[in-house]
Amino acid sequence: MSSLATLARPYAKAAFELARDEQVLARWDEMLKLASEMASESSMAALLESPHISNEEVVKIITDTAGEAFDDRFRDFLSVLGSNGRLPLLPQVSKLFSQFREEAEQRMRVKVISAVPLDEDQADRLKEALSRRMECEIELENEIDKDVIGGAIVYAGDQVIDGSLRGKLQKLSASLAN
């Protein structure tokens, strides 16, 4: 997986710089997500792997299917990916592009896993605390997992904050075993 990200990074960076310079980050993010979804769809993924169809033909299929959803610059970008045999990297390019965009806009998507849904007050307090700690705007996504028991596990960028009861019990169990 990390090798795919390594291969995708230069393309994501080039797309980001182009979109940033033209002040169309949100538009490119949308187009990349759409292209990524299309490339991930099983029949399209099979075409990408097929030796019987050229990358140029696959680019044409993708762009024709998207219609007006893609602008000319983005179509050119897809052509570059296709000519370099990198169309299967679209999901990784899209993910990296979104990360570059969030960094540039000083935003961070944070996933919070809790046993019960966070109420509005809890979510607001958590967003405020994380915003101060991370020095950026926080977009909170709450996922429910009954196995957490209580508390929450927070995934913020490359940091994991385990404040769950399950995590504390596991730590206690490990320390007692030693």
PLY file of the C-alpha trace (Angstrom):
ply
format ascii 1.0
element vertex 178
property float x
property float y
property float z
element edge 177
property int vertex1
property int vertex2
end_header
0.00 0.00 0.00
2.76 2.45 0.86
4.41 1.75 -2.51
1.16 2.78 -4.24
1.15 5.99 -2.23
4.77 6.59 -3.22
3.91 6.16 -6.89
0.78 8.33 -6.57
2.41 11.18 -4.63
4.03 13.04 -7.58
0.75 12.98 -9.51
-1.26 14.13 -6.50
1.25 16.90 -5.84
1.21 18.05 -9.47
-2.61 18.04 -9.49
-2.68 19.93 -6.20
-0.24 22.60 -7.39
-2.15 23.09 -10.63
-5.51 23.32 -8.83
-4.08 25.62 -6.14
-2.55 27.96 -8.72
-5.87 28.15 -10.57
-7.79 28.40 -7.25
-9.99 25.39 -8.03
-9.03 23.00 -5.23
-12.60 22.00 -4.38
-13.45 21.36 -8.04
-10.38 19.17 -8.58
-11.08 17.30 -5.35
-14.58 16.49 -6.66
-13.28 15.44 -10.09
-10.58 13.24 -8.56
-13.09 11.58 -6.26
-15.39 10.86 -9.20
-12.53 9.49 -11.32
-11.35 7.43 -8.35
-14.81 5.93 -7.85
-14.99 5.12 -11.55
-11.54 3.47 -11.55
-12.45 1.47 -8.44
-15.67 0.10 -9.93
-15.14 -3.60 -10.71
-15.73 -3.52 -14.48
-13.51 -0.44 -14.90
-10.81 -1.98 -12.71
-10.90 -5.02 -15.01
-10.42 -2.73 -18.04
-7.46 -1.06 -16.34
-5.81 -4.46 -15.91
-6.68 -5.76 -19.37
-3.84 -6.09 -21.89
-6.43 -5.90 -24.71
-7.38 -2.25 -24.23
-5.00 0.70 -24.30
-4.71 3.24 -21.53
-5.81 5.93 -24.00
-9.02 3.99 -24.64
-9.64 3.67 -20.91
-9.10 7.44 -20.47
-11.62 8.04 -23.26
-14.15 5.72 -21.59
-13.70 7.49 -18.24
-13.93 10.99 -19.68
-16.88 10.13 -21.95
-18.71 8.57 -19.01
-18.07 11.61 -16.81
-19.24 13.98 -19.53
-19.29 17.59 -18.37
-18.17 16.62 -14.85
-14.53 16.90 -15.99
-13.00 20.07 -17.39
-10.33 20.12 -20.13
-7.39 20.50 -17.71
-8.55 17.48 -15.74
-8.97 15.46 -18.94
-5.37 16.36 -19.80
-4.29 15.21 -16.34
-6.06 11.87 -16.87
-4.30 11.54 -20.23
-0.93 11.99 -18.53
-1.86 9.32 -15.96
-2.97 7.03 -18.78
0.12 7.54 -20.93
2.28 6.69 -17.90
0.20 3.60 -17.04
-0.88 5.12 -13.73
-4.69 5.10 -14.01
-4.98 2.35 -11.34
-3.43 4.88 -8.91
-6.47 7.22 -9.11
-7.80 6.22 -5.64
-4.42 6.96 -4.03
-3.98 10.18 -6.02
-7.43 11.33 -4.88
-6.73 10.50 -1.24
-3.36 12.30 -1.25
-4.84 15.30 -3.07
-7.54 15.58 -0.37
-4.85 15.47 2.32
-2.83 18.20 0.57
-6.00 20.30 0.28
-6.90 19.86 3.95
-3.38 20.91 4.95
-3.47 23.97 2.70
-6.89 25.00 4.01
-5.83 24.22 7.59
-8.56 21.65 8.01
-8.39 18.13 9.35
-10.88 15.31 9.11
-11.03 13.50 12.44
-12.70 10.14 13.01
-14.08 9.51 16.49
-15.15 5.99 17.39
-17.44 5.77 20.39
-19.88 3.25 21.86
-22.78 5.70 21.52
-23.29 8.68 19.20
-21.77 11.94 20.43
-24.37 14.55 21.25
-23.99 18.04 19.79
-22.38 19.50 22.93
-19.82 16.67 23.17
-18.98 16.98 19.48
-18.55 20.77 19.78
-16.29 20.49 22.85
-14.20 17.78 21.20
-13.88 19.80 17.98
-12.83 22.87 19.96
-10.21 20.96 21.99
-8.81 19.24 18.91
-8.81 22.51 16.97
-6.65 24.12 19.67
-4.33 21.10 19.83
-3.97 20.62 16.05
-4.14 24.35 15.22
-6.64 23.85 12.41
-10.34 23.57 11.70
-11.73 20.15 12.58
-14.31 18.17 10.62
-15.64 15.47 12.92
-16.91 12.09 11.78
-18.48 9.92 14.49
-18.48 6.15 14.05
-20.28 3.84 16.48
-18.62 0.66 17.78
-20.21 -1.02 20.82
-16.89 -2.81 21.54
-15.38 0.52 22.64
-17.58 0.14 25.77
-17.13 3.77 26.88
-15.04 6.82 26.05
-13.73 7.22 22.51
-10.87 6.54 20.11
-9.82 9.58 18.08
-7.99 9.29 14.75
-6.55 12.72 13.88
-4.08 12.67 11.01
-1.36 10.23 11.96
-2.22 10.41 15.66
-4.43 7.99 17.57
-5.79 9.03 20.94
-7.29 6.03 22.73
-9.50 7.27 25.54
-11.77 4.24 25.37
-12.65 2.03 28.29
-11.67 -0.98 26.19
-8.20 0.52 25.62
-7.76 1.24 29.32
-8.81 -2.31 30.22
-6.33 -3.71 27.70
-3.52 -1.60 29.16
-4.44 -2.68 32.70
-4.53 -6.33 31.62
-1.11 -6.02 29.96
0.43 -4.37 33.03
-1.01 -7.04 35.34
0.37 -9.76 33.07
3.86 -8.29 33.44
0 1
1 2
2 3
3 4
4 5
5 6
6 7
7 8
8 9
9 10
10 11
11 12
12 13
13 14
14 15
15 16
16 17
17 18
18 19
19 20
20 21
21 22
22 23
23 24
24 25
25 26
26 27
27 28
28 29
29 30
30 31
31 32
32 33
33 34
34 35
35 36
36 37
37 38
38 39
39 40
40 41
41 42
42 43
43 44
44 45
45 46
46 47
47 48
48 49
49 50
50 51
51 52
52 53
53 54
54 55
55 56
56 57
57 58
58 59
59 60
60 61
61 62
62 63
63 64
64 65
65 66
66 67
67 68
68 69
69 70
70 71
71 72
72 73
73 74
74 75
75 76
76 77
77 78
78 79
79 80
80 81
81 82
82 83
83 84
84 85
85 86
86 87
87 88
88 89
89 90
90 91
91 92
92 93
93 94
94 95
95 96
96 97
97 98
98 99
99 100
100 101
101 102
102 103
103 104
104 105
105 106
106 107
107 108
108 109
109 110
110 111
111 112
112 113
113 114
114 115
115 116
116 117
117 118
118 119
119 120
120 121
121 122
122 123
123 124
124 125
125 126
126 127
127 128
128 129
129 130
130 131
131 132
132 133
133 134
134 135
135 136
136 137
137 138
138 139
139 140
140 141
141 142
142 143
143 144
144 145
145 146
146 147
147 148
148 149
149 150
150 151
151 152
152 153
153 154
154 155
155 156
156 157
157 158
158 159
159 160
160 161
161 162
162 163
163 164
164 165
165 166
166 167
167 168
168 169
169 170
170 171
171 172
172 173
173 174
174 175
175 176
176 177
